[in-house]
């Protein structure tokens, strides 16, 4: 089943185009990472999907239902901005109020279960006005999932959280996915996206600049591969020949026994290098490959 599908979705304000035609398909059960610099159009795109604003043109569907559609909203969860929370209400009161609005009123036990999931079980009756920024973020996630939605939108779910709380939320996101939920998340924490997301899209100037799995993005952006090889001693009679061959095999060659570092343009070259060492009667003990990280890819955009 397709959780989200958009076809040439666009949004302009006056003559200024913000989202310039996005085609996107997200399958059910994905943790989808949506990246882009500030001003790229991410929030506008999400606001169209969640029904806050209407597209200028194009179409979209959520969970197989063409949008905008008020009924499908009951099947999605959206993490609210912390500034929209009510300072005079407790965490429990927030959950009861928002779940009632969704049409699926939550009982006390379910509310307690959700607060435990996000790590707020010890702050059930504290007024939100006394919450820290991180606690408000956790409450926002609780509000997004209180009505057991099929599709969940999380905007920067761990920003402002300490390391322990962030790990707690990571485990929750993986748990939600395992239960069959689809997660659409934005984050400026690229290591977090690389760790959690099954699919990633990078938005630039109102368009999708690149999308795919982490491996697919690496393959697309990999122009060179840096290889570090640890080897056993090379016989003296073979050292000159091996050095000359390696110089022709790649660039940035460094030979400091027992290591060789070389940059190649094709991973098939790695197999050739290993065979060259074997022909010189030297064993390859370890091969390390330096690949582009999500940060490298993102900054390249």
C-alpha positions in Angstrom: 0.0 0.0 0.0 1.2 3.5 -0.8 1.1 5.8 2.3 1.8 9.1 0.5 1.7 9.9 -3.2 2.1 13.3 -4.8 2.0 14.3 -8.5 3.5 17.6 -9.6 2.4 19.2 -6.3 3.0 22.9 -6.4 2.5 25.9 -4.1 3.0 29.6 -5.0 2.3 32.7 -3.1 1.5 35.4 -5.6 4.2 35.1 -8.3 6.7 33.4 -5.9 6.8 29.6 -6.4 7.7 27.8 -3.1 7.1 24.2 -4.0 7.8 23.7 -7.7 6.3 20.3 -8.6 7.1 17.3 -6.4 6.5 13.7 -7.5 6.9 11.4 -4.5 5.8 7.9 -3.5 6.2 6.6 0.0 5.3 3.0 0.7 3.5 2.0 3.9 5.9 1.1 6.7 8.7 3.4 5.7 10.6 5.8 8.0 11.0 8.6 5.5 13.5 11.3 6.1 12.8 14.6 4.5 15.8 16.9 4.4 16.5 20.4 3.2 18.0 23.7 4.2 15.8 26.4 5.8 13.7 28.0 3.0 13.9 24.9 0.8 10.1 24.5 1.0 9.8 21.5 3.4 7.3 23.1 5.7 5.1 24.3 2.9 5.1 20.8 1.4 4.2 19.2 4.7 1.5 21.8 5.3 -0.1 20.8 2.0 -0.1 17.1 2.9 -1.6 17.7 6.3 -4.3 20.0 5.0 -3.1 23.2 6.6 -2.8 24.9 3.2 -4.1 24.0 -0.2 -1.9 23.3 -3.2 -1.8 25.7 -6.1 -1.8 22.7 -8.5 -1.0 19.1 -8.6 -2.5 16.2 -6.6 -1.8 14.1 -3.5 -3.2 11.2 -1.6 -2.7 9.9 1.9 -3.3 6.2 2.7 -4.9 5.8 -0.7 -7.4 8.7 -0.2 -7.1 11.7 -2.5 -6.6 14.9 -0.6 -7.7 17.2 0.8 -10.0 14.9 2.8 -11.2 15.6 6.4 -11.9 11.9 7.1 -8.3 10.7 6.3 -7.0 13.3 8.8 -8.3 11.0 11.6 -5.9 8.3 10.3 -2.8 10.6 10.5 -0.9 12.1 13.4 1.0 15.4 13.3 3.5 16.5 15.8 2.4 20.1 16.8 4.7 23.0 17.2 5.6 23.4 20.9 4.4 27.0 20.9 0.8 25.8 20.2 0.6 23.9 23.5 -1.6 25.2 26.3 0.4 26.2 29.4 -2.6 25.9 31.7 -3.2 22.2 30.8 -1.3 19.1 32.1 0.1 16.5 29.8 -2.8 14.2 30.6 -5.3 16.9 29.8 -3.7 17.6 26.5 -3.9 14.0 25.5 -7.6 13.7 26.5 -8.5 16.9 24.7 -6.7 16.2 21.5 -7.8 12.5 21.3 -11.4 13.7 21.8 -11.0 16.1 18.9 -9.7 13.3 16.7 -12.9 11.3 17.3 -11.1 8.6 19.3 -11.3 9.7 22.9 -8.5 8.1 24.9 -9.0 6.7 28.4 -6.7 7.3 31.3 -4.8 4.0 31.0 -4.0 4.6 27.3 -2.9 8.2 28.0 -0.5 6.9 30.7 0.8 4.3 28.3 1.6 6.9 25.6 3.2 9.2 28.2 5.4 6.3 29.3 6.3 5.6 25.7 7.7 9.2 25.2 9.3 9.3 28.7 6.9 11.7 30.4 5.3 9.2 32.9 6.7 11.2 35.9 5.2 14.5 34.7 1.5 13.4 34.0 -0.1 16.2 36.1 2.5 18.9 35.7 1.3 22.1 33.9 2.8 22.4 30.5 3.8 26.0 31.3 6.4 24.4 33.6 7.7 22.0 31.0 11.2 22.3 29.5 11.7 22.6 25.8 12.6 18.9 25.6 9.5 17.9 27.6 7.3 19.9 25.2 8.9 18.0 22.3 8.1 14.7 23.9 4.5 15.8 24.5 4.3 16.8 20.9 5.2 13.3 19.9 2.6 11.9 22.3 -0.1 14.1 20.8 0.9 12.8 17.3 0.3 9.2 18.3 -2.4 9.3 21.0 -5.2 8.3 18.5 -3.1 5.4 17.1 -2.7 6.8 13.6 -1.4 4.9 10.5 0.7 7.7 9.2 2.7 10.0 11.5 4.4 13.3 10.7 7.3 14.2 13.0 9.1 17.6 12.6 12.5 17.6 14.3 11.4 15.0 16.9 14.7 15.0 18.9 15.9 18.6 18.6 16.4 20.1 22.0 16.6 16.6 23.7 19.5 15.3 25.7 21.3 12.2 24.3 19.5 9.7 26.5 16.1 11.2 25.6 17.0 11.2 21.9 17.9 7.5 22.0 14.6 6.9 23.8 12.7 8.6 20.9 14.7 6.7 18.3 13.6 3.4 19.9 10.0 4.6 19.9 10.2 5.5 16.2 11.5 2.1 15.3 8.8 0.5 17.5 6.1 2.5 15.7 7.5 1.3 12.4 7.6 -2.3 13.6 3.9 -2.0 14.5 3.1 -1.1 10.9 3.1 2.7 11.1 4.6 5.0 8.4 6.8 7.8 9.7 7.5 11.0 7.7 10.1 12.9 9.6 12.3 16.0 9.2 15.5 16.5 11.0 18.7 18.6 10.9 20.5 15.7 12.7 21.9 13.9 9.7 23.4 11.1 11.7 19.9 10.5 13.1 18.4 10.3 9.6 21.1 8.0 8.4 20.5 5.7 11.4 16.7 5.6 11.3 15.4 6.3 7.8 14.7 3.6 5.2 14.1 6.2 2.5 15.5 9.8 2.2 14.7 12.8 0.0 16.7 16.0 -0.1 14.7 19.1 -1.1 16.4 22.1 -2.7 14.8 25.3 -4.0 11.3 23.8 -4.0 12.2 20.5 -5.7 13.4 17.1 -4.8 17.2 17.1 -5.6 17.8 13.5 -4.7 15.9 10.6 -3.2 16.4 6.9 -2.4 17.9 4.6 0.3 21.2 5.6 1.9 23.0 3.1 -0.3 21.4 4.5 -3.4 22.3 8.1 -2.5 25.9 7.0 -1.7 26.1 5.3 -5.1 24.7 8.3 -6.9 27.1 10.7 -5.3 30.2 8.5 -5.1 32.6 9.9 -7.6 35.7 8.4 -5.9 36.3 5.8 -3.3 39.1 6.0 -0.7 40.5 2.6 0.1 42.9 1.7 3.0 44.6 -1.7 2.9 46.5 -3.4 5.7 48.9 -6.1 4.3 51.6 -8.5 5.2 55.2 -7.6 4.2 55.8 -7.4 0.4 58.9 -9.2 -0.8 61.7 -6.8 -1.7 61.8 -8.1 -5.3 58.1 -7.2 -5.8 58.0 -3.8 -4.2 58.9 -1.7 -7.3 56.5 -3.6 -9.5 53.6 -3.3 -7.0 54.3 0.4 -6.5 54.2 1.1 -10.3 51.0 -0.9 -10.7 49.3 0.9 -7.8 50.2 4.3 -9.3 48.3 3.3 -12.5 45.4 1.9 -10.6 44.3 5.1 -8.8 45.3 8.5 -7.3 46.6 9.9 -4.0 48.7 6.8 -3.4 50.4 6.5 0.0 52.5 3.4 0.9 53.6 3.3 4.6 53.9 -0.4 5.5 51.9 -2.2 6.6 49.3 0.2 5.0 48.5 1.4 1.5 46.0 4.2 0.9 44.7 4.8 -2.6 41.7 6.6 -4.2 39.9 4.8 -7.0 36.9 5.6 -9.2 35.3 2.2 -9.4 34.8 -0.4 -6.6 35.8 -3.2 -9.1 39.3 -1.7 -8.8 39.4 -2.9 -5.1 39.3 -6.5 -6.2 42.1 -5.9 -8.7 44.2 -4.4 -6.0 43.7 -7.4 -3.7 44.7 -9.7 -6.6 47.8 -7.6 -7.2 49.0 -8.0 -3.6 48.4 -11.8 -3.8 50.4 -12.0 -7.0 53.2 -10.2 -5.2 53.0 -12.9 -2.5 51.6 -10.6 0.2 48.4 -11.2 2.1 45.6 -8.5 2.4 44.7 -8.4 6.1 42.1 -5.7 6.1 40.3 -3.4 3.7 38.6 -0.2 4.8 36.4 1.8 2.4 35.6 5.4 3.1 32.1 6.2 1.7 30.2 9.5 1.6 28.1 10.2 4.7 24.6 11.7 4.5 26.3 15.0 5.6 28.6 14.8 2.6 25.7 14.3 0.3 23.6 17.0 1.9 26.3 19.6 1.8 26.9 18.7 -1.8 23.4 19.9 -2.5 
